[in-house]
Amino acid sequence: MSPNATHPSPARGTRLAHIGLAVADLEAILPFYRDVLGMPELPLDDADGARIVGLAAGEPLVELLEAESPESPIARFVARRGPGIHHVCFAVDDLDDTLDRCREAGIRLIDETPRLGAEGKRIAFLHPSSTAGVLVELTEH
C-alpha cells in the first residue's frame, strides 16, 4: 500500500461523547461551569432550536442547552421537568449498524435515519421509553 493511502480508523468501541444539560438561562449558569469548575469552553453550533455551549470535561463534553423558542424541545423539557440532564450521548463506531441492532432489539427510535447534529456529526436519538427513561443520543466517532 502506498504511504499516501488512507487507512480506516480502528474501532474504538462505544464511549461517552457528551451529556446534554437543559438550562433555563445559559448566561446565568455558564460562569459556574467555565469559571468555578474551570471547564474550558468549546465552540459548538446551535441546533434543534437550542443555543449550545460546549465545555470540556476530559474527553467527553458537557453541552449546556438553552431554548431559542418556546416551541423547541429544550423549552418543552424545561417547562415540564425544569433544568437538568436532558440526554446522554454515546459515540459508536458505526451508527447505521448500531441503529440496526437497536431495531432488532426492539428499541424505539426517535430518528429512524441519522441526521446532522450540532458538531456536524451524524446523530440519532433513541426514545426514553426503551432506555429506562433516559433520552439517548448516538453519534459516530
C-alpha positions in Angstrom: 0.0 0.0 0.0 1.4 3.4 -0.8 2.4 5.8 2.0 -0.4 8.2 1.0 -3.2 5.6 1.1 -5.8 6.1 3.7 -6.5 3.5 6.4 -9.8 3.0 8.0 -9.9 4.2 11.6 -9.6 1.3 14.1 -12.7 0.5 16.1 -12.7 2.5 19.3 -15.8 0.9 20.9 -18.7 2.8 22.4 -17.8 5.7 24.6 -19.4 8.6 26.3 -19.4 11.6 23.9 -21.3 14.2 25.9 -24.0 14.9 28.4 -26.6 17.5 27.4 -27.9 19.7 30.2 -31.1 21.7 29.7 -30.8 25.1 31.3 -33.3 28.0 31.7 -30.6 30.7 31.4 -27.3 29.9 29.7 -25.6 33.2 30.7 -26.5 32.7 34.3 -25.1 29.1 34.7 -22.2 29.3 32.3 -19.8 31.0 34.8 -20.3 28.1 37.2 -19.0 25.5 34.8 -16.5 27.7 33.0 -15.1 29.9 35.8 -15.8 28.0 39.1 -15.2 24.4 37.8 -12.6 25.6 35.2 -14.1 23.7 32.3 -12.8 25.2 29.0 -15.5 26.5 26.7 -15.6 25.0 23.2 -17.4 26.5 20.2 -20.4 24.5 19.1 -23.1 25.2 16.5 -26.6 25.8 17.7 -29.1 23.0 16.7 -32.6 21.8 17.2 -33.9 25.1 18.4 -31.2 25.4 21.1 -28.3 27.6 21.9 -25.5 25.3 22.8 -22.2 25.9 24.7 -19.7 23.0 24.9 -17.5 22.5 27.9 -14.5 20.2 28.1 -14.9 17.6 30.8 -11.9 15.3 29.9 -12.6 13.7 26.6 -16.4 13.9 26.9 -18.2 17.2 26.7 -20.9 18.8 28.8 -23.3 20.6 26.5 -25.4 23.4 28.0 -28.7 23.7 26.0 -30.9 26.8 26.2 -34.1 27.0 24.2 -34.2 29.6 21.4 -38.0 29.5 21.2 -40.9 28.3 23.5 -41.7 25.6 20.9 -38.3 23.9 20.9 -37.7 20.5 22.5 -35.5 22.1 25.2 -38.2 24.6 26.1 -40.7 21.9 26.4 -38.3 19.8 28.6 -37.6 22.7 30.9 -41.3 23.6 31.2 -42.2 20.0 32.1 -39.2 19.0 34.3 -37.2 22.1 35.0 -33.5 22.4 34.2 -31.4 19.2 34.4 -29.9 16.3 32.5 -31.6 16.2 29.1 -29.7 13.4 27.3 -26.6 11.3 27.3 -24.7 10.9 24.0 -22.6 7.8 23.2 -20.2 7.7 20.3 -20.2 4.5 18.4 -18.0 3.1 15.6 -20.8 2.5 13.1 -24.1 4.5 13.6 -26.0 2.7 10.9 -25.1 -0.8 12.3 -25.9 0.3 15.8 -29.3 1.6 14.7 -29.9 -1.8 13.0 -29.1 -3.6 16.2 -31.4 -1.3 18.2 -34.3 -2.1 15.7 -33.5 -5.8 16.1 -33.6 -5.5 19.9 -37.0 -3.6 19.7 -35.6 -0.3 20.8 -37.9 2.6 19.8 -36.0 5.1 17.6 -36.8 8.8 17.5 -34.6 9.2 14.4 -35.2 6.3 12.0 -32.3 7.6 9.9 -29.2 9.6 11.1 -29.2 13.4 10.7 -26.6 16.1 11.2 -26.1 17.3 14.8 -24.5 20.3 16.5 -21.0 19.3 15.7 -21.7 18.4 12.1 -21.6 14.7 13.0 -24.3 12.2 12.2 -26.6 11.6 15.1 -29.8 9.7 16.1 -31.9 9.7 19.2 -33.4 6.7 21.0 -36.7 7.1 22.8 -36.5 7.1 26.6 -39.4 4.6 26.8 -36.9 1.9 25.5 -33.9 3.0 27.5 -35.1 3.1 31.1 -36.2 6.7 31.0 -33.0 8.1 29.5 -33.0 10.1 26.3 -30.0 8.5 24.5 -28.3 10.2 21.5 -25.9 8.2 19.4 -23.2 9.7 17.2 -20.2 8.4 15.2 -16.6 8.8 16.4 
